[in-house]
Amino acid sequence: MRRPKAAPALFLAAFLALAACSTAATPTATAPPTATATPAATATPVYRFGVVGNQGKIAQLERGTPTVVAGITGKVIQIATSNSDSYALTSAGTVWAWGVGSYGELGDGGTSAYVTRAVQVAFPVGVRIVALPNPMPFDGALAIDSLGRAWGWGLNANGDLCLSGLAQLRPSRIPLTDVTAATGARTHSLFDSGGRVYACGAGADGVLGNGSTASSSKPVPVTGLPPAARVTALTSSWEGSGALLSSGVYYDWGYNAAGQLGDGGTADSDVPVRVRAPAGVTFTTVNSGGYSCYAIDSSGRLWAWGGNQNGQLGTGSSARIETTPVNVGIHLTQVSSTASNVAGFEQS
């Protein structure tokens, strides 16, 4: 097992005006937008704030207060972020991007150092996007179209996007079909394709879940999930991956120095292991923040496990790690976390 590394900062770059926080569950592809999409003139206000960058922060992109993103056309229905960029999906199936562009992560065919005004991602004519995975791989992006095809663009140094070549300046088809969910973080991606989970990218600490620590630029099947299991959400974090099943059971794999796999130990795993929830507890939402993980059960109770060096588990305990889920003592509708920063809310 490699020595623990510093958890990466996830730079929050944009929020929808109507959204309290981003969803913890992986977006699932739905039916394509109808022909009565909102006219282009009624653009949805989207805001950006915080710091982004791929080699240190970029001062020109830094905003200490919410700032409207210019250039987006149409009704925004979803947003997603990576370490360096933000993306907005409209009801017409178009995607807009802003932030860093040096590796083609803006998807417009160029390599601009950065942009503050949104540019349209250049999908082939006729392609309508219905879901944006969130988060996105570092310096890269993913999307799912109305035909269940997955697309990737940006940096592909470790095969993060399941494609060949160092960078993709425009979206390219990923060799998977019937894709219903996807996610990515750091240098790896996960996909639910035809009801089976596939991974690609750097294999450090077993994050691909295929019984190996080797990297792969081609999708490899994740091994060890229960036969015929139906995945309802995929999660990803710094060298960690996970799949929430329709049964409410959560499996994860990869880096585990802080007990973030929730299996009672601290050994990395290159195949999925079942999170040891108490008897009768079934999860409905899971969020992985890198060294710590959070889940909401069917009763709305919040559970947490993994690193607790900054009190980020919210349990009031002085224990530095928890290797199995601990009841936090509150009820939530949604939870979101990055590194040691956690937020949640309960709908009335």
Buried (B, 14 or more C-beta within 10 A) or exposed (E): EEEEEEBBBBBBBBBBEEBEBBBBBBBBBEEBBEEEBBEEEEBBEBBBBBBBBBEEBBEEBBBEEBEEBEBBBBBBBBBBBBBBBBBBBBBBBBBBBBBBBBBBBBBBEBEEEBBBEBBBBBBEEEBBBBBBBBBBBBBBBBBBBBBBBBBBBBBBBBBBBBBEEEBBBBBBBBBBEBBBBBBBBBBBBBBBBEEBBBBBBBBBBBBBBBBBBEBBBEBBEBBBBEEEBEBBBBBBBBBBBBBBBEEBBBBBBBBBBBBBBBBEBBEBBBBBBBBBBEEEBBBBBBBBBBBBBBBBBEEBBBBBBBBBEEEBBBBEEEEEBBBBBBEBEEEBBBBBBBBBEBEBEEEE
